[in-house]
Amino acid sequence: MNVSHSSLPIPNFIGGLTLLSINSQEYFSEELHEECGVFGIYGDDSIAPAYACYNGLLALQHRGQERCGIAVNDRGVISSYKNMGLVSEVFDNEVLDGLVGQMAVSHVRYSTAGGSVRENSQPLVMRYVKGTLAIAHNGNLTNAYEIRRELEHRGAIFQTTIDSEAIAYLVARERVHSGSIEKAVERTMKQIDGAYSLLVMSPKKLIAARDPHGFRPLCMGKIGKSVVFASESCALAACGAEFVRDIDPGEIVVVSEKGIESIRTNCSKPDKKSLCVFEYIYFARTDSEIDGISVYQSRKEAGRILAREFPVEADMVIGVPESGIDAAIGYSEESGIPYEKGIVKNGYIGRTFIKPTQKERANSVKLKLNPLSSVLKGKRVVVIDDSIVRGTTCDRIVKMLRNAGASEVHLRISSPPFIWPCFYGTDIPSRGELIAVKHTIDEICELTGADTLGFLPPDKLNEMLFCKNAGICDACFSGRYPTKIPEKFLEGKERGGVDFDKKLPCVGKAET
């Protein structure tokens, strides 16, 4: 068993800080955007934290399928195990039994091809002059490039390509000049911009922190006296924890032998909350609640809105598994058109959107979905999907339904068109790869082979969340970024020679 311990000798260090990882790579790459999941627990001898993390990561597996890791604290000695693969592939009883302790942090991750290496696995475990830390992070920093360059000029040696390492250096540096680890985290938050839901484990404390905009979700639960943090509430239920509340944007929660302490940092901006709306549309599991809003109900409401905005005469409504199903139910309820199960999903094939290469995404569609010909033959079908990003799967789905005998296929999308890249952790790397940038809705409809096509109007996103101002980030649809995007971060994002001021309608019809 390859378990890393804090007592291992590691050669590279700066300012007393040592990272337990190898193989330095060039940092800046447009393929480094990721969507991840974090899970942590502060328990006691009555709970095996490694097993709690295992169960939590299984529930968060949809957020990352390429690598995972667990770091456990046994009275100040931190051990870790991480590797490429699914949670069930990386961990077995032998590994979990070897990870003994009272608290733990863990992580699931996916990346694009440029960052798909074992060294980028989390949690990051490090030794520095004040002891040992383990850090797990979900999100992307928009000023990570500047931070890393500044640290490198001071002698830092980076050994991964992930933003989390920059956070680790800052926390360690600030801890040397702070009275506590939580103060070091607070000082670090003043220096970093962008998206971060963060778990930091020191020898005696477990700390959760969420960025001032609340881009990524983070919640807290309890199992008896044990405290649990997770990216989504579904992971709390998976380990038997009761949901307590969401961590607020800009908040730090510290758990120690003294109890639970909440620190409201001066970074917090209640009027600037910008939770990624794509969490509700696609990323989050349907049984999660994020910031008090049910993912399932919001997706159903998106379907209802689509039925009102883009009605059509049809025989049935079907959803593309899994995140299109809830919206399809809402469309059916609003329109009165019966809902049917028209597509069967192979549950052992991963999500196509988070495959690291286009070839893998295309091959996964063929293996993942299969139409029910007996249901579809001769029928006019409304099919609901959650999004069209690159346009690589929707044409195959429409063709698949026609080959199964559908007489008409009306495509409805429960999100607006993607026309801007994301810099906060979603895999939308450049405008040149977005089909809605180069094509009108009519053209997309024709390319997919659908009879009609309708997208959720951008001005209906708050309605989908049952409020006038939910405090969401819709930059990938609107181009309105909640934070400043550095020029260096924009390099390579706008290739393709497209008209970036192009105005797109929200519905189109193929010519006959």
ChimeraX attribute file (.defattr): number of C-alpha atoms within 10 A of each C-alpha:
attribute: neighborCount
match mode: 1-to-1
recipient: residues
	/A:1	7
	/A:2	10
	/A:3	12
	/A:4	17
	/A:5	18
	/A:6	21
	/A:7	11
	/A:8	9
	/A:9	10
	/A:10	14
	/A:11	8
	/A:12	16
	/A:13	16
	/A:14	17
	/A:15	14
	/A:16	14
	/A:17	20
	/A:18	23
	/A:19	26
	/A:20	21
	/A:21	20
	/A:22	14
	/A:23	12
	/A:24	12
	/A:25	13
	/A:26	9
	/A:27	18
	/A:28	16
	/A:29	14
	/A:30	19
	/A:31	17
	/A:32	23
	/A:33	25
	/A:34	23
	/A:35	21
	/A:36	28
	/A:37	30
	/A:38	33
	/A:39	32
	/A:40	32
	/A:41	32
	/A:42	27
	/A:43	24
	/A:44	14
	/A:45	11
	/A:46	8
	/A:47	16
	/A:48	20
	/A:49	31
	/A:50	29
	/A:51	20
	/A:52	24
	/A:53	31
	/A:54	24
	/A:55	21
	/A:56	33
	/A:57	31
	/A:58	17
	/A:59	21
	/A:60	28
	/A:61	25
	/A:62	20
	/A:63	26
	/A:64	25
	/A:65	21
	/A:66	23
	/A:67	26
	/A:68	33
	/A:69	27
	/A:70	32
	/A:71	34
	/A:72	30
	/A:73	30
	/A:74	17
	/A:75	12
	/A:76	19
	/A:77	17
	/A:78	27
	/A:79	22
	/A:80	28
	/A:81	24
	/A:82	26
	/A:83	21
	/A:84	21
	/A:85	19
	/A:86	19
	/A:87	26
	/A:88	13
	/A:89	11
	/A:90	15
	/A:91	21
	/A:92	12
	/A:93	9
	/A:94	9
	/A:95	16
	/A:96	18
	/A:97	12
	/A:98	16
	/A:99	25
	/A:100	23
	/A:101	23
	/A:102	22
	/A:103	33
	/A:104	34
	/A:105	32
	/A:106	33
	/A:107	35
	/A:108	33
	/A:109	28
	/A:110	29
	/A:111	26
	/A:112	19
	/A:113	13
	/A:114	15
	/A:115	23
	/A:116	19
	/A:117	16
	/A:118	18
	/A:119	21
	/A:120	27
	/A:121	26
	/A:122	30
	/A:123	29
	/A:124	28
	/A:125	25
	/A:126	24
	/A:127	22
	/A:128	19
	/A:129	13
	/A:130	15
	/A:131	15
	/A:132	22
	/A:133	30
	/A:134	29
	/A:135	25
	/A:136	32
	/A:137	31
	/A:138	29
	/A:139	25
	/A:140	26
	/A:141	24
	/A:142	22
	/A:143	19
	/A:144	24
	/A:145	17
	/A:146	15
	/A:147	18
	/A:148	22
	/A:149	14
	/A:150	12
	/A:151	17
	/A:152	13
	/A:153	9
	/A:154	11
	/A:155	12
	/A:156	18
	/A:157	16
	/A:158	24
	/A:159	19
	/A:160	24
	/A:161	22
	/A:162	24
	/A:163	24
	/A:164	24
	/A:165	24
	/A:166	23
	/A:167	25
	/A:168	24
	/A:169	24
	/A:170	21
	/A:171	24
	/A:172	27
	/A:173	21
	/A:174	19
	/A:175	21
	/A:176	16
	/A:177	10
	/A:178	16
	/A:179	10
	/A:180	11
	/A:181	24
	/A:182	23
	/A:183	18
	/A:184	19
	/A:185	24
	/A:186	22
	/A:187	19
	/A:188	19
	/A:189	24
	/A:190	13
	/A:191	12
	/A:192	19
	/A:193	19
	/A:194	22
	/A:195	27
	/A:196	30
	/A:197	27
	/A:198	26
	/A:199	29
	/A:200	26
	/A:201	30
	/A:202	22
	/A:203	18
	/A:204	16
	/A:205	20
	/A:206	28
	/A:207	26
	/A:208	28
	/A:209	27
	/A:210	28
	/A:211	30
	/A:212	26
	/A:213	28
	/A:214	30
	/A:215	28
	/A:216	28
	/A:217	29
	/A:218	29
	/A:219	25
	/A:220	24
	/A:221	22
	/A:222	19
	/A:223	18
	/A:224	10
	/A:225	10
	/A:226	18
	/A:227	23
	/A:228	32
	/A:229	32
	/A:230	31
	/A:231	30
	/A:232	29
	/A:233	29
	/A:234	20
	/A:235	31
	/A:236	28
	/A:237	18
	/A:238	18
	/A:239	21
	/A:240	15
	/A:241	22
	/A:242	17
	/A:243	20
	/A:244	15
	/A:245	15
	/A:246	21
	/A:247	24
	/A:248	24
	/A:249	28
	/A:250	23
	/A:251	21
	/A:252	24
	/A:253	20
	/A:254	20
	/A:255	21
	/A:256	16
	/A:257	9
	/A:258	8
	/A:259	10
	/A:260	12
	/A:261	12
	/A:262	15
	/A:263	14
	/A:264	14
	/A:265	17
	/A:266	12
	/A:267	16
	/A:268	19
	/A:269	15
	/A:270	14
	/A:271	9
	/A:272	16
	/A:273	22
	/A:274	24
	/A:275	22
	/A:276	25
	/A:277	23
	/A:278	17
	/A:279	16
	/A:280	26
	/A:281	25
	/A:282	20
	/A:283	19
	/A:284	23
	/A:285	23
	/A:286	20
	/A:287	15
	/A:288	20
	/A:289	22
	/A:290	21
	/A:291	17
	/A:292	9
	/A:293	14
	/A:294	16
	/A:295	24
	/A:296	21
	/A:297	20
	/A:298	24
	/A:299	29
	/A:300	25
	/A:301	26
	/A:302	29
	/A:303	33
	/A:304	23
	/A:305	23
	/A:306	27
	/A:307	24
	/A:308	12
	/A:309	15
	/A:310	19
	/A:311	16
	/A:312	15
	/A:313	11
	/A:314	16
	/A:315	16
	/A:316	21
	/A:317	27
	/A:318	25
	/A:319	25
	/A:320	22
	/A:321	21
	/A:322	17
	/A:323	24
	/A:324	24
	/A:325	26
	/A:326	28
	/A:327	35
	/A:328	35
	/A:329	25
	/A:330	25
	/A:331	34
	/A:332	22
	/A:333	18
	/A:334	18
	/A:335	20
	/A:336	12
	/A:337	19
	/A:338	15
	/A:339	20
	/A:340	19
	/A:341	16
	/A:342	22
	/A:343	22
	/A:344	15
	/A:345	15
	/A:346	12
	/A:347	11
	/A:348	8
	/A:349	12
	/A:350	19
	/A:351	18
	/A:352	18
	/A:353	23
	/A:354	23
	/A:355	21
	/A:356	19
	/A:357	14
	/A:358	16
	/A:359	10
	/A:360	13
	/A:361	18
	/A:362	16
	/A:363	12
	/A:364	18
	/A:365	21
	/A:366	13
	/A:367	13
	/A:368	18
	/A:369	18
	/A:370	17
	/A:371	19
	/A:372	16
	/A:373	17
	/A:374	10
	/A:375	16
	/A:376	25
	/A:377	16
	/A:378	15
	/A:379	16
	/A:380	19
	/A:381	28
	/A:382	28
	/A:383	27
	/A:384	28
	/A:385	27
	/A:386	28
	/A:387	23
	/A:388	21
	/A:389	19
	/A:390	18
	/A:391	16
	/A:392	18
	/A:393	19
	/A:394	23
	/A:395	16
	/A:396	16
	/A:397	25
	/A:398	21
	/A:399	16
	/A:400	18
	/A:401	23
	/A:402	22
	/A:403	14
	/A:404	19
	/A:405	19
	/A:406	19
	/A:407	15
	/A:408	20
	/A:409	22
	/A:410	24
	/A:411	22
	/A:412	29
	/A:413	25
	/A:414	32
	/A:415	28
	/A:416	24
	/A:417	27
	/A:418	23
	/A:419	26
	/A:420	26
	/A:421	22
	/A:422	23
	/A:423	27
	/A:424	26
	/A:425	24
	/A:426	22
	/A:427	23
	/A:428	24
	/A:429	22
	/A:430	20
	/A:431	25
	/A:432	20
	/A:433	20
	/A:434	20
	/A:435	20
	/A:436	23
	/A:437	24
	/A:438	19
	/A:439	15
	/A:440	19
	/A:441	24
	/A:442	19
	/A:443	17
	/A:444	24
	/A:445	24
	/A:446	19
	/A:447	14
	/A:448	21
	/A:449	21
	/A:450	24
	/A:451	20
	/A:452	24
	/A:453	25
	/A:454	27
	/A:455	25
	/A:456	25
	/A:457	20
	/A:458	15
	/A:459	10
	/A:460	16
	/A:461	25
	/A:462	16
	/A:463	16
	/A:464	25
	/A:465	21
	/A:466	14
	/A:467	10
	/A:468	11
	/A:469	11
	/A:470	18
	/A:471	19
	/A:472	20
	/A:473	23
	/A:474	22
	/A:475	20
	/A:476	22
	/A:477	17
	/A:478	15
	/A:479	15
	/A:480	11
	/A:481	16
	/A:482	16
	/A:483	15
	/A:484	10
	/A:485	15
	/A:486	13
	/A:487	7
	/A:488	12
	/A:489	17
	/A:490	13
	/A:491	13
	/A:492	14
	/A:493	18
	/A:494	16
	/A:495	11
	/A:496	13
	/A:497	9
	/A:498	13
	/A:499	9
	/A:500	13
	/A:501	7
	/A:502	13
	/A:503	10
	/A:504	15
	/A:505	14
	/A:506	19
	/A:507	20
	/A:508	19
	/A:509	17
	/A:510	17
	/A:511	10
	/A:512	5
